[in-house]
Amino acid sequence: MSRISKLPVEQWDPELAKMTMADTATDIEQGITRMLAHCPEMAKGAIGFGAAIAMNRTLPERLIELVRLRVAFHNQCRSCMAIRYSSAANDVDEDLVCSIEKPQEAPDLTDAERVALEFADRFATDHLSNTDKRFAELREHFTEAQTMELMLHLALYVGMGRLAATLDMTEELPAGFQKPFGEVVQPWADAPVQVR
């Protein structure tokens, strides 16, 4: 059971509901917004940040989805691990998702994806270990704008993912993602839920 009550859509600030297309979204798609709705003005800022990142992507959807799922594993954000975004569905199958358990050994990752996943691992677990050497590795595959974009994605995923994990919002998730708080779950724990 989530640690903060979930406000029903009819109690949301109308602008917040419009921003999130709450009238057509499933419970899983409404996700953390149902709790953020307790602080609507702050929620709008968080949702606006996420929307700006989503709408202005230049990095490949496949890379973003792999990084998102890897950070979700580190955060133990069950809702993030349970969701697969349709924008990456053609490029990311469950075999590929399983391979990111050990990205450096995964046969189907590009060198750029490996470098980005290594950077993401460090960003999520030991951010100060992303030294000049790591940035030099990123420069071999990404422009400075793309590196900044990657870091903004990571900031969103680490921050909001940890918030969601702490809230323990698992009620609507497939069974494999509903393990008790504190037990480790992997992104490949159960059949994921496909969302827009």
C-alpha positions as a printed NumPy array, in Angstrom:
array([[  0.   ,   0.   ,   0.   ],
       [  1.416,   3.374,  -1.007],
       [  2.707,   5.487,   1.857],
       [  0.884,   8.653,   0.732],
       [ -2.775,   8.591,  -0.277],
       [ -3.562,   8.676,  -3.981],
       [ -5.856,  11.529,  -4.864],
       [ -8.557,  10.615,  -7.369],
       [ -8.394,  12.574, -10.613],
       [-11.531,  14.553,  -9.786],
       [ -9.645,  16.102,  -6.827],
       [ -6.652,  17.183,  -8.9  ],
       [ -5.978,  20.735,  -9.906],
       [ -7.608,  20.99 , -13.382],
       [ -4.371,  22.229, -14.991],
       [ -2.438,  19.281, -13.516],
       [ -5.059,  16.846, -14.805],
       [ -4.849,  18.416, -18.271],
       [ -1.022,  18.295, -18.281],
       [ -1.067,  14.571, -17.584],
       [ -4.073,  13.656, -19.766],
       [ -5.539,  12.162, -16.585],
       [ -8.953,  11.65 , -18.167],
       [ -7.556,   8.988, -20.533],
       [ -4.578,   7.666, -18.556],
       [ -4.601,   4.318, -16.785],
       [ -3.818,   4.042, -13.067],
       [ -0.27 ,   2.992, -13.931],
       [  0.14 ,   5.92 , -16.326],
       [ -1.168,   8.306, -13.661],
       [  1.486,   6.808, -11.403],
       [  3.147,   9.111,  -8.927],
       [  1.014,  12.059, -10.076],
       [ -1.786,  10.743,  -7.857],
       [  0.421,  11.524,  -4.845],
       [  2.132,  14.612,  -6.257],
       [ -1.379,  16.053,  -6.683],
       [ -1.315,  16.882,  -2.957],
       [  1.14 ,  19.674,  -3.971],
       [ -0.249,  20.7  ,  -7.381],
       [  1.996,  23.7  ,  -8.082],
       [  5.124,  21.65 ,  -7.356],
       [  3.694,  18.706,  -9.279],
       [  3.246,  20.919, -12.338],
       [  6.933,  21.841, -12.19 ],
       [  8.056,  18.221, -11.91 ],
       [  5.728,  17.109, -14.688],
       [  6.784,  20.05 , -16.853],
       [ 10.442,  19.068, -16.412],
       [  9.682,  15.478, -17.417],
       [  7.599,  16.626, -20.384],
       [ 10.323,  18.998, -21.614],
       [ 12.816,  16.14 , -21.548],
       [ 10.439,  13.752, -23.314],
       [  9.422,  16.215, -26.041],
       [ 12.911,  17.467, -26.855],
       [ 14.865,  14.229, -27.043],
       [ 17.651,  13.865, -29.526],
       [ 19.147,  10.681, -28.075],
       [ 17.821,   7.379, -29.453],
       [ 14.699,   6.014, -27.747],
       [ 16.435,   2.679, -27.276],
       [ 19.29 ,   4.277, -25.326],
       [ 16.909,   6.296, -23.172],
       [ 14.779,   3.25 , -22.349],
       [ 17.823,   1.155, -21.41 ],
       [ 19.211,   3.92 , -19.191],
       [ 15.788,   4.475, -17.605],
       [ 15.421,   0.785, -16.748],
       [ 18.974,   0.472, -15.431],
       [ 18.489,   3.461, -13.104],
       [ 15.108,   2.049, -12.044],
       [ 16.91 ,  -1.12 , -10.965],
       [ 19.404,   0.865,  -8.871],
       [ 16.562,   2.92 ,  -7.367],
       [ 14.392,  -0.159,  -6.869],
       [ 11.533,   1.839,  -8.38 ],
       [  9.086,  -0.959,  -9.11 ],
       [  6.678,   1.143, -11.155],
       [  9.554,   2.346, -13.362],
       [ 10.791,  -1.225, -13.836],
       [  7.297,  -2.529, -14.624],
       [  6.636,  -0.039, -17.42 ],
       [  7.79 ,  -0.265, -21.03 ],
       [  7.209,   2.806, -23.173],
       [  5.757,   2.171, -26.596],
       [  8.128,   4.76 , -28.124],
       [ 10.967,   2.252, -27.615],
       [  8.971,  -0.955, -28.169],
       [ 10.402,  -1.625, -31.635],
       [ 13.984,  -1.299, -30.384],
       [ 13.843,  -2.816, -26.89 ],
       [ 12.618,  -6.356, -26.337],
       [ 12.683,  -8.303, -23.083],
       [ 15.862, -10.179, -24.048],
       [ 17.642,  -6.847, -24.373],
       [ 16.191,  -5.677, -21.051],
       [ 17.483,  -8.864, -19.387],
       [ 20.922,  -8.232, -20.863],
       [ 21.307,  -4.942, -18.977],
       [ 21.682,  -6.912, -15.76 ],
       [ 25.352,  -7.082, -16.839],
       [ 25.693,  -4.387, -19.512],
       [ 29.422,  -4.87 , -20.068],
       [ 28.746,  -8.498, -21.032],
       [ 25.597,  -7.884, -23.092],
       [ 26.147,  -8.933, -26.73 ],
       [ 23.535,  -6.648, -28.291],
       [ 24.629,  -3.282, -26.906],
       [ 26.592,  -0.724, -28.887],
       [ 29.748,   0.833, -27.478],
       [ 27.836,   4.099, -27.014],
       [ 25.118,   2.299, -25.038],
       [ 27.703,   0.6  , -22.813],
       [ 29.384,   3.936, -22.053],
       [ 26.042,   5.602, -21.32 ],
       [ 24.958,   2.723, -19.071],
       [ 28.266,   2.818, -17.179],
       [ 27.835,   6.559, -16.682],
       [ 24.218,   5.987, -15.57 ],
       [ 25.298,   3.305, -13.085],
       [ 27.77 ,   5.695, -11.53 ],
       [ 25.329,   8.622, -11.611],
       [ 22.791,   6.501,  -9.7  ],
       [ 25.164,   4.864,  -7.215],
       [ 28.373,   6.911,  -6.889],
       [ 27.931,  10.12 ,  -8.869],
       [ 31.308,  11.578,  -7.892],
       [ 33.054,   8.688,  -9.644],
       [ 31.976,  10.186, -12.984],
       [ 35.377,  11.838, -13.409],
       [ 37.07 ,  13.47 , -16.385],
       [ 37.836,   9.974, -17.686],
       [ 34.111,   9.141, -17.87 ],
       [ 33.361,  12.396, -19.669],
       [ 36.156,  11.643, -22.15 ],
       [ 34.514,   8.27 , -22.83 ],
       [ 31.161,   9.984, -23.41 ],
       [ 32.82 ,  12.447, -25.844],
       [ 33.842,   9.528, -28.041],
       [ 30.15 ,   8.832, -28.737],
       [ 28.103,  11.918, -27.841],
       [ 28.185,  15.667, -28.377],
       [ 28.229,  17.946, -25.344],
       [ 24.543,  18.689, -25.91 ],
       [ 23.773,  14.956, -25.956],
       [ 25.832,  14.432, -22.795],
       [ 23.869,  17.194, -21.079],
       [ 20.636,  15.643, -22.325],
       [ 21.704,  12.27 , -20.906],
       [ 22.477,  13.881, -17.568],
       [ 19.083,  15.622, -17.447],
       [ 17.39 ,  12.278, -18.08 ],
       [ 19.47 ,  10.755, -15.306],
       [ 18.597,  13.567, -12.895],
       [ 14.907,  12.969, -13.569],
       [ 15.16 ,   9.182, -13.265],
       [ 17.295,   9.148, -10.129],
       [ 15.302,  11.821,  -8.297],
       [ 11.753,  10.886,  -9.235],
       [ 12.544,   7.163,  -9.206],
       [ 13.803,   7.343,  -5.639],
       [ 10.742,   9.337,  -4.669],
       [  8.465,   6.72 ,  -6.245],
       [ 10.397,   3.833,  -4.682],
       [ 10.188,   5.417,  -1.24 ],
       [  6.422,   5.837,  -1.654],
       [  6.181,   2.05 ,  -2.281],
       [  3.452,   2.46 ,  -4.906],
       [  3.016,  -1.063,  -6.225],
       [ -0.692,  -1.884,  -5.98 ],
       [ -1.468,  -1.767,  -9.72 ],
       [  1.74 ,  -3.462, -10.844],
       [  2.131,  -7.046, -12.073],
       [  2.754,  -9.55 ,  -9.261],
       [  6.526,  -9.864,  -9.759],
       [  6.927,  -6.137,  -9.008],
       [  4.877,  -6.222,  -5.788],
       [  7.52 ,  -7.786,  -3.52 ],
       [  7.718,  -6.27 ,  -0.043],
       [  9.63 ,  -3.024,   0.357],
       [ 13.318,  -3.785,   0.773],
       [ 13.372,  -6.941,  -1.364],
       [ 15.327,  -6.544,  -4.599],
       [ 13.35 ,  -6.616,  -7.831],
       [ 14.737,  -6.603, -11.391],
       [ 13.184,  -5.002, -14.487],
       [ 12.6  ,  -8.502, -15.846],
       [ 10.677,  -9.704, -12.749],
       [  7.367, -10.21 , -14.52 ],
       [  5.505,  -9.321, -17.71 ],
       [  5.835,  -5.532, -18.031],
       [  3.035,  -3.113, -18.693],
       [  3.127,  -1.26 , -22.027],
       [  2.206,   2.428, -21.861],
       [  2.097,   5.267, -24.384]])
